[in-house]
């Protein structure tokens, strides 16, 4: 199934070019694009410059794949910050490139295809954003969650998370608590937005969501 009407305007020209190059990788179908850019292609809510790819396939980011990545993105601007242990993290012309293997956290929903590149669904990205804020989330993570929740119920994100993060038994309690804790995100500036929302509005909304969902027995989802 294709991702219809993608918001290319949310990507810088360099990010768009990096996406097109990534689409030529012989193993790209084993990955899915998530993170802020995956979400921005769905929603067009903010500008973004990073490409974060994930896979649960065995040897997804092995030596051969990393060698192909180095060759494909070969450029004087390429700087590699991590290139081992099933992980490749680099910067190409100002664009962050990340390829991760998530062995313990499987893909839950079938990705949508965009120019041959699998892009995670909004719900899948939403579950991953909940996990991100549990681990000292950035301001961008909270902003992304705010816009996801304008169209997807928080309970639905927890249903997806209960499958993806089935091993994390404390996920529900920790995520609800994280929805009201913004100290680690306060220091970062607001990203460049396309759709407007103030930081105070976002925090207040997420606090209300946490209060409402906290009355439900979300932890029961992890015992089903």
PyMOL commands that set and color helices and strands:
alter all, ss='L'
color gray80, all
select helices_A, chain A and resi 8-10+13-22+28-30+35-43+63-72+122-134+139-148+154-164+171-178+183-186+199-213+218-223
alter helices_A, ss='H'
color red, helices_A
select strands_A, chain A and resi 32-34+50-55+79-84+87-92+95-101+112-114+117-119
alter strands_A, ss='S'
color yellow, strands_A
deselect
rebuild
show_as cartoon
